[in-house]
Amino acid sequence: MSLIQLSEHLWEFPDTCNVYVLKSGTRCVLIDTGSGAVIHQLAGIGIERIDWVLHTHYHRDQCWGTPIVQKAGALVAVPEYERHLFDNAEAFWQARRIYDNYSNSNTFFAPGEDIHVDAILEDYSTFAWEEYEFRVVPAKGHTFGMISLITNVDGKTVAFTGDLMTRGGRLYQLHAMEYGYGDLLGVEFTMQSILALRKENVECAYPSHGVPITEVAADVGRLESRLEALAKTGRLFTSGRNNVFSDQETLRESKLQRISDHLLWAGPYTCSNFYIVLSGGGHAMMIDYGFASAAHLHAGAEHDGMQALRFVEHHLDQLRDDYGVRQIELVIPTHIHDDHVCGIPFLQRHFGTHCWALDCVAEVIANPAAWASTPCCFHRPIEVQRVLEDGEAFHWRGADFEVHYAPGQTEYHAIVFGIIDGKRIVFGGDNLFLFNPKSGGIVRDTVVQSTVMRNSFQLDMHRRCASLMRAMKPELVCPGHGELIPMDQTRIDDYTAYIERKEAAFRGIVDEPADHFIDLFWARMLPYVSEVPPGSTVTYTVNIRNNLERTAVYSARLLPAFGWASHGEDESITLQPGQKGHIMLTAGAPVQVHRRRRLITAEILIDGISQGPVCEALVSTLPASRSGRDVR
């Protein structure tokens, strides 16, 4: 890549982000650094020294080259609300919650090693350098503390806007809008930020990704309309996960209720619904088994010191005393989330209960340390006695069931279909809920599909769920949360129409190919958490998903933490559109014990173009007698 001149004193260097070079004589200021490769281009335009780096936000694609630029003598200024993610990054990774994590803020893309900070860019302040004055304007949205820098360059009022928006009035990444679990609060924050930007009468905006925005007011208007369309799909701004019921019914254990002769549930006041199929002879099969109430899901910021959720047994006395159950033979989790599976180890230990699970669900719950980058992994591994395949039928004590892959609320999700007491029933997990989105002219509660971006969301996941509902034609959906959902063809049609509207809103707000800007985990590094003996090696699998509409070559290069080493050559794989593959990389541990977590990242390249250190893993070195245990 080479420098692109934008005006007399301003250049752009296309890197893992756009790096902007503002020149004064033989010196310059950089807006972000990307990989740091820009320093090799500066002599060609007469620059002898970098005075400052001004960062718009903390993401690795913006700042992973900053230490290189600092070694060349540059000072660094960062947004005031993100300083800790620069100069205290290592402490952040020590304290960051891993398991049972309901914070979906994209702080996972923070640097792994401390970056010294020389100055703070305070909201609404001015940063002066030579003949330039940069006004610091909040640009909350893509990150909590992101800023825009507004100044006059070569007779024009310009803004360096980070990842606030891209040309044409779109978002750079939809998943960055997620702050809490299942919300899209960044949509509201972005709306505030773009409307504030419009008031600045900026003539040209320079984003971190994509080409300059030359019609700023018009593109703000376009994005404003798209944000409104997205908000009209409903359920964007409250996750419901951290809303602990204050109703008196949750002060005591709820009573089990009959759905039909052989099917029970604990009512809507449990944290996560679970269901019991009765044999009639003292045996039971459970669908999920989680927390007794939402109060047990202490996942908010005030509970960050608690690194794992604590399960407490519930409802089993009622099951024995009121329904004659003596043996809980089988439990089937609908999906991987802790609030649905945390009681399974208890059942296995005290009742000898077997767990059967769909293959992708089984892979995660059996090895949560490997998959802990996905939210809400329960910290205890769960033994799975039988792995079920998509579409597999099974029989349990007079009842027939099928399990189907239904990636909706999370990629690792099943639905269980059964005919119980003559009724067609779907156990839907966290996919379907009753809700009135108040859009599309609908004035009644409809069945909607929940979305959590950090749960590896891709657009075809919801379509698949809709296809399953149309094929199964259930009379009743037993959801993972909330009230039971009686189903008929009208509700199935409404559900399908809702998914179509939601997909249209998602597609409309990002560039194409949409999944490339929606799918957070198109590259994922496994295992995510590991402990190894000093001097040993760790082999990482980088799972790649080609979301492009063309064949592409994906390459990966390990970027080891301080004291670690990368073993072997960079690896590449060619993938067709929609194809998945994996790349193996090996890291060598230092010879000394180091109990602190270290962040190891992998740089991903597509057709030779670096995307930066996209995926990460956490590793510690411990004495051989302790290694191999989960880090918490």
Secondary structure, 3 states (H helix, E strand, C coil): CCCEEEECCEEEEECCCEEEEEEECCEEEEECCCCCHHHHCHHHHCCCEEEEEECCCCCHHHHCCHHHHHHCCCEEEEEHHHCHHHHCHHHHHHHCCCCCCCECCHHHHCCCCCCCCCEEECCCCEEEECCEEEEEEECCCCCCCCEEEEEEECCEEEEEEECCCECCCECCCCHHHCCECCCCHHHHHHHHHHHHHHHCCCCEEEECCCCCECCHHHHHHHHHHHHHHHHCCCCCCCCCCCCCCCCHHHCCCCCCEEEECCEEECCCCCCCCCEEEECCCCEEEEECCCCCCHHHCCCCHHHCCCCCCCCCCCCHHHHHHHHCCCEEEEEECCECEHHHHCCHHHHHHHHCCEEEEEHHHHHHHHCCCCCCCCCCECCCCCCCCEEECCCCEEEECCEEEEEEECCCCCCCEEEEEEEECCEEEEEEECCEEEECCCCCCCCCCEEEECCCHHHCCCHHHHHHHHHHHHHHCCCEEEECCCCCEECCHHHHHHHHHHHHHHHHHHHHHCCCCHHHHHCCCCEEEECCEEEECCCCEEEEEEEEECCCCCCEEEEEEEECCCCCEEECCCEEEEECCCCEEEEEEEEECCCCCEEEEEEEEEEEEECCEEEEEEEEEEEEECCCCCCCCCCC
